[in-house]
């Protein structure tokens, strides 16, 4: 038998969540994989996730990935690490 450490009051119910309130952040670390990143973001973009934000953390890519995210996916949060 499976047990859970969560109590009923700890479970988030949709009726208790304010409209457009983020509950889950998906963080995507990235370095020089423009085509792979584009495919990943396109895949995520086709789903209807509620209360989710997507964050790309770019670690100094030199392949134009940052520009691609800004132009093609303006709804994605982009964090650019220079080094």
JOCORRA-V955580 format. One line per field, one symbol per residue. phi: phi as a letter, one per 30 degrees, with the letter a starting at -180 (. if undefined). psi: psi as a letter, one per 20 degrees, with the letter a starting at -180 (. if undefined). burial: + if it has 24 or more other C-alpha atoms within 12 Angstrom, else -. A space follows every 50 residues. Layout:
BEGIN
phi->???
psi->???
burial->???
END
This chain:
BEGIN
phi->.dbbddceddddcedccdeiddcbccccdbahbedddeddddddddccdc ibccbccccieccieddddddcbddddccccdb
psi->pqrqiqqgiippqhhipqpjpphppopoqqollghggggghgghhiqmpq kpqpppoplkqjjjggggggghmiippppoph.
burial->---------------------------++++-----++--+--------- --++++++--+---++-++---+--+-+++---
END
